[in-house]
Amino acid sequence: MSSVTEAVSSQALLEARNLVREFQVSKGGAFAGTETFRAVDQVSLALHAGRTTALVGESGSGKSTTARMIAKLLDVTSGTMHFEGEDVTRASDATLRRFRANVQVVFQDPFSSLNPKHTVDRIIAAPLDYQGIRGVDRRVLVKTLLERVGLNPDHSSRYPSQFSGGQAQRIGIARALAVEPKLVICDEAVSALDVSVQAQVINLLRDLQQESGYSYLFIAHDLAVVRQIADDVAVMSSGKIVEQGTTAQVFDNPTEEYTQALLSAVPVINPEWEVRRQQTMGRIA
């Protein structure tokens, strides 16, 4: 298993080295003022083309803050990021626009991330407008994307409130794919969904990856879900990556006590239920 201090591969699609994010927080009380809180501390990750890397840990471990830095939704306090070899740590507007065409995000709550006043076709086409992409038949593109994510293309004129949670998340995935990104960051993208719907969305993500070679950064706290979808796993605790490796390595031979504790907290599943779940996930016949 690779050490968290080892250099990450120069062949990575996206390479993050020693990322730090600090916030100024109010101390309050008799000693009012601010103090520095380090939410992410020296995090290094390598995300590879066509693979899924899961970032796992307890709530407050720094997973989502790390994901937002990688997506360039938060600036880094220190550290560097390279995408396809290009330094994007403090990118110019032009570089940032190209970067965001290649890196898209699917958020945890689809209803808060989809504008309730916009129709589905406008929501899905929004990344094209941001990128200034012309010469694309938006109606055809939207209908094609809706079909790709398993939704009725004739429903493109509806509003988010007219869909279920699972359907709304599929709309969020379709929007993320509109500009054909190379990396999709899924920030707790299935945690708000029912178990059966989770399985459907995970199957969809896997199918899309097989079809188009997308890379995923999959943020999650549900280790059972992670084991189904991830090729590689990085475990975070208190803003640091404490262990990383392939999914098989981390799950079958964890070396850190924190990882062992996380895995021991996963409920033991009735074998018959597990077979049914695996069948639902499409992993066994």
N, C-alpha and C positions, 0 to 999 in steps of 0.2 A: 504494500500500500504506500502511496506517495506521501511524503511528509508535507505538512502545510507550509514549511519553510523552503521547500525545494523550488527552483525556478520552473515556471510553467512554460509549456511548449511554445516555441516561436511559430509553429505551424497552426496555431489556434485561429479560429475565425475571429474571436474576441479574446483579448488578453488583458486582464486587470492585475496590476501589481501594487501591493501595499496600500490599498485604498483606505483612507481615513475620512470619517465624517464626524465633525464636532458641532454641537449646538450650545448656544448660550441659554441657560435656564435660570429662572428666578429662584433665589434661595428663600426669600420670604422671612417671616419671623423678625426677631430683634436685630438680626444681622442682614437686613434687606440688601439686595444686590443681585449680582449674577455670578454664576460659576460655569465652567466648561464641562459639558457632558460628552464623552466620546461614545457615540452610538455604534460606530464601525471602526475597528482597530486593526490595521495592517492586513486587510483581506486581499488574497491573491487567488484568482480563478482563471481557468482556461476553458473556453467554450468552443467545441469543435463542430465542424460542419456535419449536419445530418444526425447529430446525437442529442440526447436529452440529458441535461445536468440538473439534478434536483438540489435545492438549497433548503435544508431542513433545520429545525430547532424549535424551542419553545417560543411562545409569544414574548416579544421584547428582546429576542436574541440578536436582532439586527438584519433579519432576512429581507424584509421589504425595503428598508433603507438602502441596503446594498443593491437590490433590484432597481430602485429608482435612480441610483447613481449610474448604474450600467446603462439604463435607458436615457440618461442625460436629463432626467426630470429634477435631479438634485445635483448641485455642484459638489465636487470632491474638495475636502479640506487639503488633502495631500494624496500623493500616489499618482499612478498613470494608467491610462487605458489606450489600447490600440485595437483598431478594427481593420482586419485584413492588412495589417502592417502599418496602417496610418494612425498617427497619434491624434486621438480625439478628446484628450483630457480637457483641454480648454480650446475648443474648436471655434473657428470663424463661423459666421452665419452660413456661408456657402457649404462648408464642410459639415456643419450640424444638419443642414437640410438633407444632404446626401446620406448622412448617418441615419437620420430618422426614416428615410425611405427603406432602409435595410433592417431597422430594429423597431419592432412594434410591440405593443403591450396589450394583454388581455387582463382586465382588472377583476377583483374579487366579486364585487357587486355589480352585475350587469345593469341594473336599473339606475344606479347612481352614476354610471359611466356612459350611459346613452341619454342623449338630450330628449326629454319627454315631449318637447314641442316639435321635434323633427320627425319626419317619416323615415322608415327604414332605408329607402333608397337614398335619401339625403345623408343619413348617418354613414352608410357604407361608402358613399362616394366622397365623403369629407377629406380623407387623406389625399385623394387625387387633387382636390382644390388646393390643399396646403402645399403640395409638391409642384403645383402649377402644370400638371400633366394635361396636355391637350390632345385632340385627335383620337380620343377614346369614346366609343359609344357607351355612355354611362348606363343606359337602360339595359343593354345587353350584358355589360360587366356585372351589374348588381344582380340580375337574374341568374347569371352563371355562378356567382359566389353563393347566392342563397341555395342553389342546387348542391353546390360542393359541400355545404355544411348541413345538408339534410332538411332544408326548409322549402316551403312552397314559394316558388318565384313570383307567383301572382299576388303574394302578400306584401310586396315591396312598398305599397302605398299605405300600409298600416303604421300605427304608432307603437312604441315599446310597451306601453301599458296593455296592449291587446295580446301580448304573448306571455307564456309561462316563464319561470325563471330559467329553465334549461334552454328554451327557445331564444330568450333574450341573450343568454351567453353565447349561443351560436351566432347571433347577429354581431356580437362583439368580436368573435373570431373572424367572421366574414369581413368586418371592417379592418381588422389587423392584416388580413391577407390581400386587401385591395391593391396595394402597391408592390405585391410580391416580395416581401421582406426575406432576408436570409436568417434572421434571428427573431423569434417570438418569445417575449417574456410573459409567462403565465403566473401572475401574482395571486396565489390562492384562488385560482380560477375555477376550482370545483368545490371549494370548501363550503360554499353557501347553498349547494344543491343537494337534493335527496340522493341517497346511495345509488338507486337505480339510474338516476339521471347522470350522476357522476360517471358511472360506467359507460354510458352512451357518449358523453363528452370526451372521456379519455380514449375510447375507441376511435372517435372522430379525429382527435389530435394525432393518434398513431397512424391512421390511414392517410391523413394529409401529409405527414412526414414521409411516409413511404412513397407517396405519389410525387412530391415536390422537393424532398430533401431538406425541409426546414430544420433548423436547430431550435431547441427549446431550452430556456432557463425556467425551471419549474419550481416555484416557491410553494412550500407546503409544510404542514405540521402532521399530516396523516401519513404515517409511514407505510401503511398497507397500500395506499394509493401510489406512493412513491415507488414501491417495489414493482408495481405493475407497469410503470411508464418510463422509469429512469434508466439510463445506461451508466451514469456516473452520479455520485452523491458527495456533497460537501455538508458537513455538520457544523452549525454555528452555535456558540454559547457566549453570552455577554460581549457580543460584537466581534468575536474572533472565530475563525475557522479552526476547529480543534481536531478534525479528522476528515480526510477525503480519499476517494478511490473509486473503483468500479462499484456498482450496486451490489454485486455478489461479494466483493471483499468487505464492504462496510457492513452488510447485513449478516454475513456468515462468519466473519472473523473480526468483529470490532475490537480495537485496541484501547480506546479511551473509555474511562468509567462513565463519562457523560453519555456517550453513544450507547453503551451497554444499558444504562438506565432508561434512555429513550426507547430502546428496543424492548426492554422488559415490560414497559408500560403498554405495549400493543396488546389488545385483548386476544386471548386464545380462542380461535374459532372452531366451532364444531366441524369436524371433517366433511360431513355431508353438505353443510352450508358452504364450506370452502369450495367444494366441487361445483356447486351450483353457481357460486360467484365467479369462479374461473370460466365457466361456460358462458356466463353473461358477458364477461370481459373478452370472450373470444380466444382465450389462451389454450383451451383444450376442447376437443370435439365432444 
